[in-house]
Amino acid sequence: MLEEVRFWLERGVDGFRREAVNFCTHGELKDNPPRQEIIESFLGVRPDNPYGYQLHQYDKTQPENLLFLERLRALLDEYPGTTSVGEVGDDDALGVMAEYSQGGKRLHMCYSFNLLTDKADPGYLHETLTEMEARIGDGWPCWALGNHDVTRLATRWQAEGQLEKLRLYLVFLFSQRGSVCLYQGEELGLPEAELTFEQLVDPAGITFWPAYKGRDGCRTPHPWQADARHAGFSSATPWLPVPDSHASLPVDHQEQDADSLLNAYRAFLAFRRTQPALVKGDVRYHPVRDEVLCLERTYQQTRLLVALNFSDQTVTRPAPEGAEALGDAPKWLNGEWQAGTLTLPPFGVAIARCPQAQEEDAPWDV
């Protein structure tokens, strides 16, 4: 396997994404015991997915895997500027993320299924993020809200056709400390595709239909052009069909709409590149109040406060007196900072530059 990695490194690739990276070694080939309790979303899988029926004791996250990852990293380090990201699925995925990315001797970063569940409440998100920060040390996380194994974000987090919610999730993802994996179609707000049994190609969906419909609903072709055959994805018949629900959301339509989700993603990513605190700053999370998740990003002399309202109500909270909105931020960041008060509309977002505290550990009253 390492020779295959070297083969591609010699040809100039910038890095590797390792699928199910904690499965690289399996130790003894023993049967996994059955899981006594099926807890919804605990592995990033639906409760009707047979994968969740086992206690995965022997088929992944074996101690030998650490040695393999160290050999992989040593090889990557022979090619400066290359990187690696691993996908982790485990009962203690945050712990594995930390172990696999600490110390600069294994992977550069990992992402897990902890944010790929149906849970979109700020309390759960806050718990996940603070636990990761407490455990990762000098490691570097990678975050994702969607991938090829789970129901699409807009459907899973109940935001189909709701621009305010989808922009909230966008800012939430790209304001965290760490790198980001953005799954194709999230930037368009694509909902989960509804497919017939005859259209399925995922073996799991075919086998367990209709209790489990598999993963094809998030794997349909990317819609590029509204009026083109197969939405411009291919002139040939694709592996899966383009669903009707994606017909109004192609790239060419959204590019022409200044208020589209696609343009919101482009605007925020351009803004983020101008803010070193959002790219590589430290992070501190404030307690969740009134369903508002607040985090602080600091880098050198810059301190930013990000406020995310996960409720469908307008929320007013105390804020630092010196907080001021960033003039070059996208205009749809619609929270208002005024004289020590922050007002957030339903599913609203706000980012402010704040003065440095007099003492490093001084609390902010947000």
Sequence and secondary structure as in RCSB ss.txt:
>XXXX:A:sequence
MLEEVRFWLERGVDGFRREAVNFCTHGELKDNPPRQEIIESFLGVRPDNPYGYQLHQYDKTQPENLLFLERLRAL
LDEYPGTTSVGEVGDDDALGVMAEYSQGGKRLHMCYSFNLLTDKADPGYLHETLTEMEARIGDGWPCWALGNHDV
TRLATRWQAEGQLEKLRLYLVFLFSQRGSVCLYQGEELGLPEAELTFEQLVDPAGITFWPAYKGRDGCRTPHPWQ
ADARHAGFSSATPWLPVPDSHASLPVDHQEQDADSLLNAYRAFLAFRRTQPALVKGDVRYHPVRDEVLCLERTYQ
QTRLLVALNFSDQTVTRPAPEGAEALGDAPKWLNGEWQAGTLTLPPFGVAIARCPQAQEEDAPWDV
>XXXX:A:secstr
 HHHHHHHHHTT  EEEETTGGGS   S     B S   TTTTSS TT GGGGB  SSSS  THHHHHHHHHHHH
HHTSTT EEEEEE  TTHHHHHHHHHGGGSS SEEEESTTSSS   HHHHHHHHHHHHHHHTT  BEEES  TTS
  HHHHTT TT HHHHHHHHHHHHTSSSEEE  TTGGGT       GGG   HHHHHHTTT   SGGG S     
TTSGGGGS SS  SS   GGGTT  HHHHHT TTSHHHHHHHHHHHHHT HHHHH EEEE   BTTEEEEEEEET
TEEEEEEEE SSS EEEE  TT EE TTS TT   EEETTEEEE TT EEEEE    SSTT     
